[in-house]
Amino acid sequence: MPKSTKTRTTSRHDPVQVSQALNSNSSAKLKKKKRDIERALAKNTKLPADKRIEYERALKALDVELSNAQHNLKEKHNASKYHMVRFFERKKAIRKLKQLRRAFDDVAKTQVRKDIKKARKQLKHGEIDLMYVVLFPNSEKYISLYPSETTEDMSDPNVKRGLRKTEARRLEFRKEVERLMDQGKVGFTVDDVLSGKRVKSSYKPEREKPAREIDAPEAKADAKEEGGKGKEGEGEGEGKTGDDDDDDFFE
């Protein structure tokens, strides 16, 4: 006797199945599952409270995973797009830094304190430049450390505004690199880079806010309300141009 095949219809009371979508790292699957849940919530207006909470928590989990997947995709795209320009700028920064080290050694022999102080400052700038190229986050468009002269129309206010914004971000990130180096938070040394050692930075800019973890919403929300709301970091740095005069050495 042939076995009868039973087709099971999905009930609105069934548990939400999102594990496959969450583990897929596929934006398409995550978006599809999110649409499915949103439709289910829109159609079933009389869902039990516990079921609605389950759907809403699943949506939050999908939002977090989708945000992470899109962020990772953007990083891969930028890493590939700016690979060559960063490769050449890294070589240029290494060459300049080696020249600065030789220059500092020569000046140190003279024992002239003023010249030694100046050479040491220039050497620090060279180290920052190298770390700039290495640490610049793949999550955003790479801003060249050694930009070529623009051929754009400088009479266009939009062009001027764009160039000012780019320069402000370049200076902002150089300051951030200097801070990380001073605080010992880079994770590797300048000599590691010079020696050709494969280095990988875990640095994430403050402007990138990490995706929130998904927890029991009601209990956590109540606890936060009682304890007071935490302050979120602004992430947007203020433009700083204090070291502009010191960059003449590299021109």
HELIX and SHEET records of a PDB file:
HELIX    1   1 SER A   19  LEU A   22  1                                   4    
HELIX    2   2 SER A   27  LYS A   43  1                                  17    
HELIX    3   3 ALA A   49  LYS A   81  1                                  33    
HELIX    4   4 HIS A   83  THR A  110  1                                  28    
HELIX    5   5 ARG A  113  LEU A  135  1                                  23    
HELIX    6   6 PRO A  157  ASP A  182  1                                  26    
HELIX    7   7 VAL A  190  LEU A  194  1                                   5    
HELIX    8   8 PRO A  217  GLY A  227  1                                  11    
HELIX    9   9 ASP A  244  PHE A  250  5                                   7    
END                                                                             
